[in-house]
Amino acid sequence: MYNLGSEGTSLSLLEAMAAKCAEIATNVGGMTNIILDNYNGLIINPDESELYLALEN
């Protein structure tokens, strides 16, 4: 068994938003307080295949 770490407010995410980069975040920690799915970014499950699909999109 393993623990998934989480982060409260991601400074990297805020910096990416300020730089007008595309944001893809997982639904872990405080990311869902910053990103509104399909509005100002994408929220995905922490899964390799979902990341691949989000990047492709």
N, C-alpha and C positions, 0 to 999 in steps of 0.2 A: 504494500500500500504506500502511496506517496501523497504529499501535500502539494496543492497548487498554491503558489504564492500569489498575493494580490497587492495592488498598489492603490493608495487612496486617490490622489489627484496626480495624474501623470504630467510632469512638466514637458516631457518630450512630445506628448500629444498636443499640448497647448502651443508649443513652438511650431509644430507641424501645421496647426491651424493658422497661426499667424503668418506662416510662409505660404499659405494657400496651397498646401499639398493635400493629396487625397488621404483621408483618414480611414484606416481599417483597424478596429480594436476588438478585443475579445470581451465577452460578457462576464469578466472577472474584475472584482474590485470596483473602483470608482469611475471606470470608463463609461458606464451607462449613465452617470450623472452629467457627462460632458457631451457624449455623442448621442444624437437622436437618430436611430436607424433609418437609413434611406433619406435623411433630411440634410444632415451636415457630415455624414460619414456612414460607414457600415459597421454593424455589430455582428460578430460571428462567434461561434463556439470555438474553444481552443482546440482545433482539429486541423491537421495538415491539408486534408482535402477541401475543407471550407475556405482555408486561406488561399489555396490555389484558385478556387472558383471566384473568390472575391477579387483577387488580382487580375484574373482573366476578364472579369466584368469591367 
